[in-house]
């Protein structure tokens, strides 16, 4: 190998390490270390922005109880987080914002990635481990009826013949006539929790 080629290889190797390091470590670090805590103004709170939206619930509100309540505990206990995330990644880390319905209500200009405030009030932030199924941060906008949400839990194959989602029949009891499933209190709590997953409230400038 002539020495020119040698230095060229060293340079290319250097770039192969340096570029990912700059974009994945230095860039995000520089951005996050600039972050300043900032109090919400009265006007923002009155305008319905952060602090009162679905994502930033008042501890006395129904949304808050749903996010930290019985349904959330069942979500944890049943291991939903092994297959579902609740984390819309920043664009540098993946194309979540472009996945249909994942990042919020596009028509209303409310698409956004997850912010730390979105986990406010939740006992455990359910970021998730893997994405075998879709992200559930905004599933409350995609599935809006209790009935459909129950069907998704008790018999996913009836909605999607290729579904890889397990049927959670142990949260239901067979109906007396044997032609359906009646939700237990645990299934009801879980569905209330799922319908409350709406994490697209506006964050102030
Ligand atoms: C083994 C992995 C796995 C586990 C565990 C799992 N799911 Fe799923 N889930 C999936 C897959 C795959 C899909 C996508 C296919 C489908 O829609 O059925 C899905 C879809 C869903 C959907 C529909 C999402 C949409 O956008 O239409 C909901 C709601 C859901 N799961 C809730 C749950 C809940 C609640 C639990 C825990 C009780 C759970 N899942 C556990 C794999 C899983």
Boltz pocket constraint, residues with backbone or C-beta under 6 A from the ligand:
constraints:
  - pocket:
      binder: B
      contacts: [[A, 74], [A, 75], [A, 78], [A, 79], [A, 80], [A, 81], [A, 82], [A, 83], [A, 84], [A, 132], [A, 133], [A, 134], [A, 135], [A, 139], [A, 142], [A, 143], [A, 149], [A, 152], [A, 156], [A, 159], [A, 160], [A, 162], [A, 163], [A, 164], [A, 165], [A, 166], [A, 168], [A, 190], [A, 194]]
      max_distance: 6.0
